[in-house]
Amino acid sequence: MKLPNGFGSVYKLSGNRRKPYRAIVTKQWQIDTETGKWKQKRKTIGYYENKKEALQALADYNKSPYDVDSSKVTFQEVFER
């Protein structure tokens, strides 16, 4: 199944894994100063047991985008905010 442009991607990772499907989105494009080419900066939404769950998570993310790194916030950062 083909997804729309800018929607994100779902990949199946190699090996015997419990959650082999990875959902990712492109956050920004940056130019590499050495080669002069554009490169994607991508964020992982999560890892899932089957492709259907990964596509659903990707659709939920695109419906209302959230901060993927919010789970890594420390108590000190919350207190300062």
Secondary structure as UniProt FT lines:
FT   TURN            5..6
FT   STRAND          9..12
FT   STRAND          21..31
FT   TURN            33..35
FT   STRAND          38..48
FT   HELIX           51..63
FT   HELIX           68..72
FT   HELIX           75..80
//
